[in-house]
Amino acid sequence: MNNILHTTLSNYTAVYDSKKSHSQGIIALMITFFMIIFSSMTYAQDEDHEIHNENLKGIAKSLTFYCYEAISGNAQPDNAMLKYTSIQKYNDRGLIVEFKMFRQNNSEAENTDSYEYDQKGQLTKVKYESHDDNSIDDIEYDNQGNRIKEKSYVSGNLKYISTKTFKNKKLIEEDILDVDQPEYPLKRIYTYDSMGNNILFKLINREGKLTVITTTKYSGKGNYSYVTKDFEDNTTESGSYTCKYFPNGKLEEETYYSGKYPKMKTIYDDKGNKLREINYGGQGLNDIASNEEYRYDKTDSHGNWTQRSRYNNGHRTTLEIRQIVY
């Protein structure tokens, strides 16, 4: 549930459109659904776009990130082991305005993401550029700060329009229009309880039929369970999300379950740093697919880590270095 998710309007709608990838489309839409509900846990600046949030303390001007692989023991990083480099730039309010990613030692960026904001600090434009394609999302807000419309352009052409309806600051309906097929809109409907929790999600497909329905029950701060019924595939999936908190309110542990078995558990320290991520094979707590540990070797005067080592099942696999300019 981190920033690797890149669920733009064009992405999840395009996936849904693929007849060969219907189940993948449902998954993409459900990921977006849960991101909207629990966005405060994963996205500090935006719930629908990948913002590359590094949770920095203080106002940074730039951050350069180096990721090295297969470094054992106390060996120093070597350019031959460099997996990728990323460069992030921020405005004077600490909001990211540009992200570039370079593979290995390439001098040309593999992809570039840029962000624009209004005077209130609301995200108004997102540009994604890569060697293969490019897209732009234009975002509009009402006077209450609700995101009411988003237009998605692919290779310069308007492709999708998302129109959202809010009630008491809560998203209750989203209509997604494919410009090439305007007669077949896609609709998402949200229902909330008296506490403001989203308890019911409905997906209406482009033929006007109820395709997916998800019911969600809540039990304590941040804990929930859900059941999703896919009427086109005639399948039912269930899962849950549980979490624990430190006395200071910061997240200590979160676990995602598929059915009754855990799929992933993430553990944090009381400063918000990730300490461990465990992925399970799906047959219980002893069925561990990977067990990744994060160790913070160096921090700067602001309290931001500048060197981190990652271990999988006790073996160091990755060294990460951050150079932060304030």
N, C-alpha and C positions, 0 to 999 in steps of 0.2 A: 504494500500500500504506500509506495513512495513515488518519487517524481518520474520514474521510468514510464508511468502511464501517460499516454499522449492521446487523450480522447477528445479531439476536436470534432466539431459538428460534421465536417466532411468525412472524417475517419469512420465514426461509428455508423453513419448513415450509409456510406459506401459498402461497409461490411455487411450490413443488414440486407442491402439490395442483392447481394450475391446468393443465388439459389443454391449453389454448391456449398455455401458456408452459413446456412441458416443458424445452426447452433452457435457458431462463432459470433454471429451478429447479436444473438440474444445475450451471450456472455458480455460482449462489448457494451451493450445497452445497460445491462445490469451493473457492470462496473461503474458506468457513469451515474446510474441511479444511486448507488451506495456512496460514491464520491460526493454527490450533492448533499446527502444526509450527514455524512461524517467528514465534510471537507475541512473543518477546523482542526482535525487531527493530522491531516496530511498536506494541506496546501495553505500556507500562511497568506498568500496574496490572491489566490484565484482558485475556484473550484472546478472549472472546466478546461483549463489549459495548464500545460506543463510549465512551471515557472522556475524550475531548477533552484528551489529554495534550499539554501545552505544553513539556515537557522543561525546566522551570524549575530554576534553581540557587537554593538557599536555600528557606526555608519561607515561602510566600506566603499571605496571608489572602484576597486577591481579585485578579482580573485582568479588566480591561475592554478589549475588543478592538474597534477601529474599522477598517472596510474601506471605502476610497474608490476609485472607479473613474475612469478616463480623466483622470488628472492628468498633464499634460505638463510637462516641464522641471522648474523648481524651484517651481512654483506651490504655494501652501498649500492644505490641504484645505478644502473647502466643504461645508456640509450638503446642498446640492443634489446633490453627488456621492457621498454616503454610500450604500453598498450595504446594509450591515447592521452591527449591533453585537451583541456577545455579552458576557455577564457571568458569570464563574466565581467560585465561592466554595469555600474550602478549610477543612478542619478543622485542629486544632493539630498534626497529624501530616503535613500537606501533602497529604492525600488530598482529591480534589475531592468536594464534597457537593451542588453545584448548578450547573447550566448553563442560561442563558437566552439565547435568540436573538431579536433584534428586526430586522425588515426596515426599511430606510431610517430614517425618523424616527418610526416608530410607537412609542407609549408602551406598548402591550400586547405581551407576548411572543408570538412565533409558536409557539414550542415551549419546554418546560421539561423538563429531565432532572434527576433527583435520585438520590443514591446513599447507601446506608447500609452500615455496616461493623460487624463484631464487634470484640471486644477485641484480637484478633490482627491487625486491619487487613484481614481478608478481606471482600470485597464480598458482602453478604447480600441486598440488595434494590436493584432498579433500577426507577425510575418514568419513563415517557415520556408527556408530556402535550402535546397540540396542539389546534388548533381542531377538527380532524376526528375524532380518536380519542385513546385513551389505553391504555397497557398497563403491567403490573407483572410483573417477574420476581423470584421468590423463590428463593434459592439456599441449598443445604445442603452441608456438608462432613463428611468423616470425620475421625478423630483425626489422620490424616496430612496433613491440609490438602487432600485431593483433593476436587474438586467432584463430588459423587455424585448430586445431584438438583437439578433446576430446574423450577419450575412457572411457567407463563406465563398471565397473565390478560389478557383483552382486554375493555375496557369493563366491568370488574368480574366477568366470568365466566371460570372456569377453562377454558382452551382446550387447552394442551399440557403434557405432562409428559415431561421428559427424565431418564432414569436412566442413569448412567454406571458402568462397571466398570473398575477400575484394577488393574494388576499391576506391582509395583516402581515405583510412582509414574507409570506410563505408562498413558494411556487406551487400552484395548483394545476396548471396545464401548460403543456408545450406543444406547439404545432410546428412540424418540420416539413418544409416544402421543397421538393426537388424541382428546380426550375425547368428541367427537361421533361418532367412528368407532373405538371401542376394539378392535374385532376386526381392525383393519388397522394394526398398528404399523409404524414405519419404523426400520430398523436400519442402523447404520454400524459397520464393523469395521476395526480398525487392527492391523497387524503390524509389528514392529520387528526390526532386525538386532542383532548383539551390541554395537554401539556406541550403541544407543538411538535410531537413526534410523528414522523411519517409512518403510518400503519398500513397503507394500501397503495400499491402502484399498479397501473394498468397500461398496457401497450396496445394501441389500436393500429392495425396494419393499414396499408394503403388501399385495401379493399373494404375498409370500414369494419373489419372483424376484430373481435377481442383475441389477441394473439398470446399475450403473456399477462399473468396476474401474480403479484407478490404480496403476501401478507407478512407483516413484521410485528413482533411483540418485544417489548422492552422490559428490562429487569435491572434497575439500578443505573448508575451513571455510565453511559457508553456501552452497556451490554444489550444485546438484542439477539433474537433468533428469527429466521425467516423461512417461508415455504414458497417456492416459485413453481407455477404450473404453466407449461408450454402446451397450448392447445393444438398447435400445428403438428408438433412431434409427439403429442400425447405422452409427455414425460413430466415428472415431478422431481424437483430438487429441493433439498433443505440444507440449512447450515446455520451457524451462529458465530457471534463475535463476543468475546469476553475480555475485560481489561481490569487492571489493578492500578492504583494511584499511590504516589508518595504523599506524605502529610502536607507537602507544599503544593499539592494539586497537579504536579507533573505526572505524565504517564509513566508507569513502571513496567507494565507487561501487557501485551495484547496477543490474543490467540484467535485464529480463525479456524472454524470447524466446517468440514464438508460432511453433512449427515452427522453421525455421532463421533466421527474420528477427526482428530486435529490435522490440519493441513500446514499451518505455519504459525510459529510463535516468535515474537520479537520482544527482547528485554532491553530496558534503558536504565541509565543511571539517573540520579536526581537532578542532573543538569540538562537532560534531554538527549544525551549522547547514546547512540545505539551500542549495546554491549554484545548481544548475541542474537542470531537469527537461525532458527531451526526449521527445516522443511521436512515434512513427514511423507512417507510413501502411501499413507491412506489406510493402514491396517492397525493403527493404535500408536501409543506413545513410544513403543520400542521399535517401531518401523521408521527409522530415521534415514532420510535420503541424504541430507547434508546438515552439518552443524557448524555454522560459521561464527567465529568469535572476533570481536573488534577490540583492539588494544590501542590506547591513545598514548603515543610516545612523547609528543611535544605539544605545548600550547603557547600562545602569544600573550602579551600583557592584557588583552581584552578578554581572555578566557576562551578564545576560539582555538580549536585544535589545528595544528599545522603539519603533523605527521601521524599517520594511523596505519597500523598493520592489521591485516585480516588473516585469520587462521581457519582452516577447514579440517575438522576432526583432528586438531592438534598440530597441523602442519601449516606453516606460513605460506600463503599463496599470493598475497598481494601487498604492495606497499603503496600508500597514497600520501601525496605531499600537497599542501595548499600554501600558496604564497598570497597573502592578503595585504592590500594597500589601503590605508585609511586616509 
